[in-house]
Amino acid sequence: MSLLPLALAASDSKITVLADKFGVDLPHFLAQVVNFSLLAFVLYRFAVKPALGQLEQRTALIEKGLADAKAAAEAKAEAERRREAILTQASQEAAALVTQAAATAQKTVEAAKAAAAAEAAEVLRRGQAALESERAKMLAEVRAEVARLVVATTAKVIDQSLDDAAKARVNEAAAKALAN
């Protein structure tokens, strides 16, 4: 069924009257519709479709760029988390080393104090031993001096008051006392 015979048959209809009022010529109108359809097809095929393809490519490129930026941001955040973890671990290790060094220093100080105390005790012991030996030596010297003075005094007293027999007995007694 063709449109042309229908259009001609309806020439007496209201559409024909209306078309005549507005100056529409049916053959020219149909030619313009065909020309417009052809132009629309050619434009769509050679202009709009390639432009839409480029838009899709650009959209895909932009989406890829956004995805790459998001991945880079996530990688940066992960690197920041790792850096923070490493810094925290290093800080903890440093604190442990400081604590260990302080403990070692404390032990060293205590060992040095103990060594100094032992050395002081040894010096004190040697000093006391030297003092004791000096005291014993001085006592021996004092005893010898006292004995010499006693003998000298006794000799003077004996020479003045005793006869020779008594002097001999006193000398023997003194010699026995000194021998013991």
Residue pairs with C-beta under 8 A, 6 or more apart in sequence:
3 30
4 30
7 26
10 16
19 26
19 29
147 178
151 174
154 170
154 174
158 166
158 167
158 170
158 171
159 167
162 170
